């Protein structure tokens, strides 16, 4: 049953080869026993037919000779037919071998074809009952079942892990699995992740500690560097005016098979999430697993921080199924909805999904993925994590070969940065290849500079820069640019330089709006306790850095901002006025003293303007943010000592905000306003070029005659592309010196985007770095990496990293929120505290045991016995540490008027008991066509089911239930009103109870007859699909409709109506009617009847009519006895039969043949015709009268059919 994957997975875990046909269906017999009694005859010679028994020696010709029975109450059985057929087939094969090797070869091929068809029939049923899929996920053709909702979660994980250890190469399990489409996506969007709880006394997060591990920190820096480099190169080759921004969704496989890579996945996620944070990309994180259990772990619009990282890692449980296509569809509609596709395209937003998985899934149909990608306008990439001994990625890549992907071996996790950066580059390259190139005039909009808002004056203490303290191995280490450096990438955009510098529109709104708005802000700002607290923090920090402030002040005064304005007069050789003391001295020295004039050469001051541009984007969070804070304290303190007041401050992230101009004094209001902006967990963009435009306009409106300098403190990772080079060129044109700075042990990108820069490990290196930069020293000192954590100053070992990963599982900070992500069944397991001791699967077979099922019953028994008998042995052998409870039950049912109507065998783990019960079942009764299906399901529901969630009912029948709900042909229904005790609704309500629901599989034999019943159950399950995760599925017992026809019989009655039969004719008619009645009661109403009555001539009185039409005998004529004419008509009837029915010839006579012909030759022709039309042919002869006995003249009856028929001698009238 493809649609019941849990049971199938258990068998796969046990290595049960469910595709190997152990038994097969030979052609069935009809039940011969009267209603209410059991037939002792064997109905199927299954093993002998297929040669699958231990004694596979073909039957000898002697074993196939006709037998004689004196049992007048016994009709020919299937055993009879098989015995005769085998004997005759052997004779025919032997003769054909002698006559022609070619004919023999043809027959062998035909036998092989028949056998293959039979095996396929059994395999269809077996595959539906026990689908062949991987042990770590579920799959189906239309509505697969979420494995984690069907199995106890913790035990399932143990199953997966043990199987992975014992089966290192999983590719073989998937080679024969067809790729499946995504299941139906659940309606509506997924729930947003709620706000994370605040833990004030939590201390340092595990996620933070992971970031401090040197190997992880190095991988993050390398990944950021590689992607930035690739992105910059790509942007250089694209149209400058088209700004692009990437929105990412990290989609993590939460299936059980990923549990073996748990630590590698943790490490991968830390690297990817932190890299995206540093890249200032907008991104979401989601997990997928079960068909209806996708979860958003980080919302797209939320700014990422360490709490988000902690929560994402804790929320991964690795205990679900694997539905990547379904997960992609549902998550995409939440993160990247279809309705916003067009607006995203217009705004230059690229929607990328990075799926982290091992590739183990049956949802590999590329149509499922491409449909979602097209509908939601997203671009997909796969990051596969697998072991060196496995190539599990190939499972998914079979149908998605063109999708960008990379493969990381869990043992070589250090290759992660290179592989992921390459993958991200592939995804971007693929996007631009699919886009048509555009051209047009480049335009630059006016930059809108914001001002602080007085309505938001709170400060979250958890994310202030005070919590980002760090240490470096060498606190005074620094690096500066070369004195001969030029503006990076300026030569690549020379064509844009002239129109940019000569634009007529204003660059920013600083002079027109921003300065006025800032004045209003400070006018409305009132002193409060928060403002005083922030000023106190600033002053305390300043006091700890007093010595450094003095050093920086000296350097600034000497080499950066020299005196350029004097306020007191002093004697000079030139001037606008006479200096009287100088004149006197000139006279007394006989003219040797020349300074007789007065000039302002004393009381020196500095008339310079400076603007600080501060990067507050999330990529600065960490050491760079704390370095920025300390640098501003030092620089503002140093400038204050130099009595410089013409200072502006601009901060930028996603937007540009003007914080201070030369109009505002540096006091509590401006200090508070700046500190309020120094949050590094909000702005997920870096508009560095925009901020520099504002700074240039702010300095240009200054009237100073001295130096104009811009100090931008940033990490160099901006999102303005090549416009940053244009802005630097504009600053040079306007006589403004622009210097980029960074302070911290995190990696920066200053050397790639700025002409003049310095980077210090700490602010202590600032004095030397400034002097070297402004004195144009050629010495460039390298910064010492990596960081030295405060709390742990020794190198973190692999054991410590492993310990941190284990801590994520054992001590979950967001434990309650993680539990809320689980389904109801998971919550029950999580709350129990310990995993269940047993994994229980309950399977109930609901078997139709009426007479019409005789043809299927034995084959069903053989399959069930094979499964039941082998499972536990294989489990004990291959998985001795696992405790699996596999319980079976059987409910055999008949019709309402049969007694007993139901024969139940309750659930048991003792296979011997269930097999014994199964072997004792016989097919009898039934009367009309419909059966008591609802009553049978009621009996199934009354059994002692366990508390497991793996509950299966397998309904096997060839007939519908009673009543108009299940049967659309009232003419064949003796209970047209249906079962008065149970209704379809009442039974389905019990089958689909939310707390205890059941999977139902219908094994159909006659699809047309049971079509209405099938649709009724399917509709009932579909109506509850959103309430319970259970399914109704069907499977055909036969693939080919003609195979079902084989199960029908064509009875050809050849009846002697010669004069000697006159005294017996009435009894013969009664016996014939008794036969028809019994066949109808045994549900053989679809059989065909042909009647040939003969005396000296033969006539067909009924030609191939359905048994249900009640064909009758014609009045007898009397005359002589002519076998040949009768058999000739029978031969014609066989030739005219175009169906695949089995031919059952019944020849009745009370005397010898008087035709003088050769009846044996006609019988041979009958055989040849039957074989040519691929009929099974069985002939029975019945002799009448006391004179008919062994050795009499009438023994010619035996000679007529001795080659392949069974001769039944009756000394009295038979009950047929």
Secondary structure, 3 states (H helix, E strand, C coil): CCCCHHHHHHHHHCCCCCCCCCCCCCCCCCCCCCCCCCCCCCCCCHHHHHCCCCCCCCCCCHHHCCCCCCCCCCCCCHHHHHHHHHHHHHHHHHHHHHHCHHHHHHHHHHHHHHHHHHHHHHHHHHHHHCCCCCCCCCCCCCCCCCHHHHCCHHHHHHHHHHHHHHCCCCHHHHCCCCCCCCCCCCCCCCCCCCCCCCCCCCCCCHHHHHHCCHHHHHHHHHHHHHHHHHHHHHHHCCCCCCCCEEEEEEEEECEHHHHHHHHHHHHHHHHHHHHHHHCCCEEEEEEECCCCCCEEEECCCCCCCHHHHHHHHHCCCCCECCCHHHHHHHHHHHHCCHHHHHHHHHCCEEEEEEEEECCCCCCCCHHHHHHHHHHHCCEEEEEEEECCCCCCHHHHHCCCCCCEEEEEEHHHHHHHHHHHHHHHHHHHHHHHHHCCCCCCCCCCCCECEEECCCCCCCCCHHHCHHHHCCECCCCCCEEECCCCCCCCCHHHHHHHHHHHHCCCCCCECHHHHHHHHHHHHHHHCCCCHHHHHHHHHHHHHHHHCHHHHHHHHHHHHHHHCCCCEEEEEEEECCCCEECHHHHHHHHHCCCCCCCCEEEEEEEEECCCEEEEEEECEHHHCCHHHHHHHHHHHHHHHHHHHCCCCCEEEEEECCCEEEEECCCCCCCHHHHHHHHHHCCCCCECCCCHHHHHHHHHHHHHCCCCCCCEEEEEECCCCCCCCCHHHHHHHHHHHCCCEEEEEEECCCCCCHHHHCCCEEEECCHHHHHHHHHHHHCCCCCCCCCCCCCECCCCCCCCCHHHHHHHHHHHHHCCCCHHHHHHHCCHHHHHHHHHCCCCCCEEEEEEEEEECCHHHHHHHHHHHHHHHHHHHHHHHHHHHHCCCCCEEEEEEEEEECCCCCCCCEEEEEEECCHHHHHHHHHCCCCCCCCCCCECHHHHHHHHHCCCCCCCCCEEEEEEECCCECCCCCCCCHHHCCCCCCCCCCCHHHHHHHHEECCEECEEEEEECCCCCCHHHHHHHHHHHHHCCCCCCCCEEEEECCCCHHHHHHCCEEEEEEEECCHHHHHHHHHHHHHHHHHHHHHHHCCCCCCEEEEEEECCCEEEEEEEEEHHHCCCCCCCCCCCCCHHHHHHHHHHHHHHCCCCCEEEEEEEECCCCCCCCCHHHHHHHHHHHHHHCCCCEEEEEEECCCCCCCCCHHHHHHHHHCCCCEEEECCCCCCC
